[in-house]
């Protein structure tokens, strides 16, 4: 059974199509009655392993070692990182300060000591990591099942704001969305925010608070699609509804206990009916304005 239901949206664009908009909206539209917001990594495309490979390539490029051993992030360890810390630079800082408990030494024998030196090393690592990541994305990245179809339905629904909010840095994020979502479709989104656009990363709710403000949609009328505990905590912290479409590395997380409205293994299985707006919104008032249905029990929807 669907966990949410819908009829029609009311809003400013009766034609069902959207004018081309800048990647980041300059001002809010007060005409939107609800919003559907997508995370990127893990929601639009399963990128966890791609990021891990790119980080390790960056560490190898600089010849990083801690305690005489090369810095390498295993699959198991990266699962912990991505479900603990949002954003690439915070992940590296957390690793060096909390896991390794020492800063690495480069191939040239340099070990950062001051805060400025440590920040510069992380910035340099992230820059090179992004270049490796772009190459990997071009070679192997593909959209998760059902996500593009849901985007297209949302983009053709008058009155519904559609956005992407990612913790990833803009350079790597833009490579993914341009390759997977496509420039023409992306230009129709009402708002796109990357990690560079905020001063605090997920699980801090800042990016979703900013999205609500810029779209002119109250948090209670927003539905976020996330894949991780870090993203869920950001959405819930912003008082938004959140649907989890989990990945193999996040499937065992306690999403419902932390406030998820529903948990899905995937938005669509081959040959099966996928998640549509009918699952997410319901007609809530006499004017026919659609709003997220937040009255149903928080439960896993195992529709496959």
C-alpha positions as CSV (number, residue, x, y, z in Angstrom):
1,X,0.0,0.0,0.0
2,X,1.2,3.5,-0.6
3,X,2.0,5.4,2.6
4,X,0.7,8.7,1.4
5,X,-1.9,9.7,-1.3
6,X,-2.6,12.7,-3.5
7,X,-4.9,14.3,-6.1
8,X,-3.8,17.5,-7.6
9,X,-1.6,20.5,-6.8
10,X,-2.6,24.1,-7.0
11,X,0.0,26.7,-7.8
12,X,1.3,29.4,-10.1
13,X,2.2,27.4,-13.2
14,X,-0.9,25.9,-14.7
15,X,1.0,24.8,-17.9
16,X,2.7,22.0,-16.0
17,X,6.1,23.2,-17.2
18,X,8.8,25.3,-15.5
19,X,10.8,28.2,-16.8
20,X,14.5,27.8,-16.8
21,X,15.9,28.9,-13.5
22,X,19.4,29.5,-12.1
23,X,21.1,26.7,-10.3
24,X,20.5,28.5,-7.0
25,X,17.4,30.6,-6.8
26,X,18.0,34.2,-6.0
27,X,14.6,34.8,-4.2
28,X,11.7,32.8,-2.8
29,X,8.5,32.2,-4.5
30,X,5.5,32.7,-2.2
31,X,3.3,30.7,-4.6
32,X,4.6,27.2,-3.7
33,X,2.3,25.2,-1.4
34,X,4.7,22.3,-0.8
35,X,8.3,21.2,-1.6
36,X,10.0,18.0,-2.5
37,X,13.7,18.0,-1.7
38,X,16.3,15.5,-2.9
39,X,19.6,14.7,-1.3
40,X,22.2,13.8,-3.9
41,X,24.8,11.2,-2.8
42,X,23.0,7.9,-2.1
43,X,19.6,9.2,-3.3
44,X,20.2,10.3,-6.9
45,X,23.1,8.0,-7.3
46,X,24.9,5.5,-5.1
47,X,28.1,7.4,-4.6
48,X,29.5,6.0,-1.4
49,X,32.0,3.6,-3.0
50,X,32.9,6.2,-5.6
51,X,33.8,8.8,-2.9
52,X,35.8,6.2,-1.0
53,X,37.9,5.3,-4.0
54,X,38.5,9.0,-4.7
55,X,39.5,9.7,-1.1
56,X,42.0,6.8,-1.2
57,X,43.3,8.0,-4.5
58,X,43.9,11.5,-3.0
59,X,45.6,10.0,0.1
60,X,47.9,8.0,-2.2
61,X,48.6,11.0,-4.4
62,X,50.0,12.8,-1.4
63,X,51.6,9.7,0.1
64,X,49.8,10.1,3.4
65,X,50.9,8.0,6.3
66,X,49.9,7.9,10.0
67,X,52.1,6.0,12.5
68,X,54.1,4.8,9.5
69,X,51.1,3.2,7.8
70,X,49.4,4.4,4.6
71,X,46.1,6.2,5.1
72,X,43.5,4.0,3.5
73,X,39.7,4.0,4.2
74,X,38.2,0.5,4.0
75,X,34.6,-0.1,3.0
76,X,33.6,-0.9,6.5
77,X,35.2,2.2,7.9
78,X,33.8,4.5,5.3
79,X,30.3,3.2,6.2
80,X,31.0,4.5,9.7
81,X,32.2,7.8,8.4
82,X,29.3,8.5,6.1
83,X,26.8,7.7,8.8
84,X,28.6,9.9,11.4
85,X,30.0,13.0,9.7
86,X,28.5,15.0,6.8
87,X,30.8,16.6,4.2
88,X,34.2,15.5,2.9
89,X,36.4,18.0,4.7
90,X,34.7,17.3,8.1
91,X,35.2,13.5,7.4
92,X,38.9,13.9,7.0
93,X,39.3,16.1,10.0
94,X,37.3,13.7,12.1
95,X,39.4,10.8,10.9
96,X,42.7,12.5,11.8
97,X,41.5,13.9,15.1
98,X,39.2,11.1,16.4
99,X,40.3,7.9,14.7
100,X,44.0,8.3,14.0
101,X,44.4,10.8,16.7
102,X,47.3,12.4,14.8
103,X,47.8,14.4,11.7
104,X,49.3,12.5,8.7
105,X,52.7,12.9,7.2
106,X,53.0,13.6,3.4
107,X,55.4,11.9,1.0
108,X,57.6,15.0,1.4
109,X,57.9,14.5,5.1
110,X,55.5,17.3,6.0
111,X,53.2,17.0,9.0
112,X,50.8,19.9,9.6
113,X,51.0,21.3,13.1
114,X,49.2,24.7,13.2
115,X,45.4,25.0,12.5
116,X,46.2,26.9,9.3
117,X,48.5,24.1,8.1
118,X,45.9,21.4,8.9
119,X,43.2,23.3,7.1
120,X,45.3,23.8,4.0
121,X,46.2,20.1,3.9
122,X,42.5,19.2,4.1
123,X,41.7,21.7,1.4
124,X,44.4,20.3,-0.9
125,X,43.3,16.8,-0.3
126,X,39.7,17.7,-1.1
127,X,40.7,19.5,-4.3
128,X,42.6,16.5,-5.6
129,X,39.9,14.1,-4.4
130,X,37.3,16.1,-6.4
131,X,39.4,15.6,-9.6
132,X,39.6,11.9,-9.0
133,X,35.9,11.7,-8.2
134,X,34.9,13.5,-11.4
135,X,36.8,11.0,-13.4
136,X,35.2,8.1,-11.6
137,X,31.7,9.5,-12.0
138,X,32.2,9.9,-15.7
139,X,33.2,6.2,-15.9
140,X,30.7,4.4,-13.7
141,X,27.9,6.6,-12.1
142,X,24.3,5.9,-12.9
143,X,20.9,7.1,-11.4
144,X,19.2,5.0,-8.7
145,X,16.0,3.4,-10.0
146,X,13.0,5.6,-10.0
147,X,14.6,8.8,-8.9
148,X,14.6,10.5,-12.3
149,X,10.9,9.5,-12.9
150,X,9.9,11.0,-9.6
151,X,11.9,14.2,-10.4
152,X,10.1,14.6,-13.7
153,X,6.7,14.1,-12.2
154,X,7.5,16.7,-9.5
155,X,8.9,19.2,-12.0
156,X,5.7,19.0,-14.1
157,X,3.5,19.6,-11.0
158,X,2.4,23.2,-10.6
159,X,2.7,24.6,-7.1
160,X,5.3,22.1,-6.0
161,X,8.8,23.4,-5.4
162,X,11.6,21.0,-6.3
163,X,15.1,21.2,-4.9
164,X,18.3,19.4,-4.3
165,X,20.3,19.8,-1.1
166,X,23.6,18.1,-0.9
167,X,26.4,18.1,1.7
168,X,29.0,17.5,-1.1
169,X,31.3,20.2,-2.3
170,X,30.0,22.1,-5.3
171,X,32.7,20.9,-7.8
172,X,32.1,17.2,-7.2
173,X,28.3,17.7,-6.7
174,X,27.9,19.5,-10.0
175,X,29.7,16.7,-11.8
176,X,27.2,14.2,-10.5
177,X,24.1,16.2,-11.2
178,X,25.1,17.2,-14.6
179,X,26.1,13.7,-15.5
180,X,23.0,12.0,-14.0
181,X,20.2,14.6,-13.8
182,X,21.4,16.5,-16.9
183,X,21.8,20.3,-17.4
184,X,18.4,20.9,-19.0
185,X,16.5,19.1,-16.2
186,X,18.6,20.7,-13.5
187,X,17.8,24.2,-14.9
188,X,14.2,23.5,-14.1
189,X,14.8,23.0,-10.4
190,X,13.7,25.8,-8.1
191,X,16.7,25.5,-5.8
192,X,20.0,23.6,-5.7
193,X,22.3,23.9,-2.7
194,X,25.7,22.2,-2.2
195,X,27.9,21.9,0.9
196,X,29.7,25.1,-0.1
197,X,26.5,27.1,0.3
198,X,26.3,26.6,4.1
199,X,28.7,27.1,7.0
200,X,27.6,24.0,8.8
201,X,27.2,20.5,7.2
202,X,24.6,17.8,7.8
203,X,23.5,16.6,10.4
204,X,23.1,20.3,11.2
205,X,19.8,21.4,9.7
206,X,21.1,24.6,8.2
207,X,20.9,23.6,4.6
208,X,17.3,22.6,4.9
209,X,16.4,25.7,6.9
210,X,18.0,27.7,4.1
211,X,16.0,25.8,1.5
212,X,12.7,26.4,3.4
213,X,13.5,30.1,3.5
214,X,14.5,30.5,-0.1
215,X,11.6,28.5,-1.4
216,X,9.1,30.3,0.8
217,X,7.7,26.9,2.0
218,X,7.2,26.1,5.6
219,X,9.2,23.2,6.9
220,X,6.1,21.2,7.7
221,X,5.1,21.4,4.0
222,X,8.5,20.0,2.9
223,X,9.3,16.4,2.2
224,X,13.0,15.4,2.0
225,X,14.3,12.2,0.4
226,X,17.5,11.1,2.2
227,X,19.5,7.9,2.5
228,X,21.5,8.2,5.7
229,X,21.1,8.9,9.4
230,X,23.2,12.1,8.9
231,X,20.8,13.4,6.3
232,X,17.7,12.2,8.3
233,X,18.9,14.1,11.4
234,X,19.4,17.3,9.3
235,X,15.9,17.0,7.9
236,X,14.2,16.2,11.2
237,X,16.2,19.0,12.8
238,X,14.7,21.4,10.3
239,X,11.3,20.0,11.3
240,X,10.7,18.5,7.8
241,X,9.2,15.2,6.8
242,X,11.8,12.7,5.6
243,X,11.5,9.6,3.5
244,X,14.6,7.3,3.5
245,X,15.6,5.4,0.5
246,X,18.4,3.3,2.0
247,X,21.5,1.9,0.4
248,X,23.2,-1.4,1.3
249,X,25.5,0.4,3.6
250,X,22.7,2.2,5.5
251,X,20.0,-0.4,5.5
252,X,20.5,-1.4,9.1
253,X,20.2,2.1,10.5
254,X,17.4,2.9,13.0
255,X,15.7,5.4,10.7
256,X,12.2,5.0,12.1
257,X,13.4,5.4,15.6
258,X,15.0,8.7,14.6
259,X,11.9,10.2,13.0
260,X,11.8,8.9,9.4
261,X,8.2,9.0,7.9
262,X,9.0,5.8,5.9
263,X,11.9,3.7,4.8
264,X,12.2,2.3,1.3
265,X,14.8,-0.1,-0.1
266,X,14.6,1.7,-3.4
267,X,12.2,4.1,-5.2
268,X,11.5,1.6,-8.0
269,X,12.2,-2.1,-8.8
270,X,12.5,-3.2,-12.5
271,X,9.0,-4.1,-13.8
272,X,7.2,-2.9,-10.7
273,X,5.2,0.2,-9.7
274,X,7.5,2.8,-8.3
275,X,7.0,5.7,-5.8
276,X,5.1,8.6,-7.3
277,X,3.7,11.9,-5.8
278,X,0.6,9.9,-4.9
279,X,2.7,8.2,-2.2
280,X,4.0,11.4,-0.7
281,X,1.3,14.1,-0.7
282,X,-2.4,14.3,0.2
283,X,-5.2,16.8,-0.4
284,X,-5.5,18.5,3.0
285,X,-7.9,21.5,2.6
286,X,-11.0,22.8,0.8
287,X,-8.8,24.7,-1.7
288,X,-7.3,21.5,-2.9
289,X,-3.8,22.5,-1.8
290,X,-1.6,19.4,-1.3
291,X,0.5,18.9,1.8
292,X,2.7,16.2,3.1
293,X,0.6,13.6,5.0
294,X,2.3,13.4,8.4
295,X,-0.6,11.6,10.2
296,X,0.2,8.0,9.3
297,X,2.3,5.8,11.6
298,X,6.0,6.0,11.1
299,X,6.7,2.6,9.7
300,X,8.8,0.9,7.1
301,X,7.1,0.6,3.7
302,X,8.4,-2.6,2.2
303,X,6.6,-2.2,-1.1
304,X,8.9,-4.6,-2.9
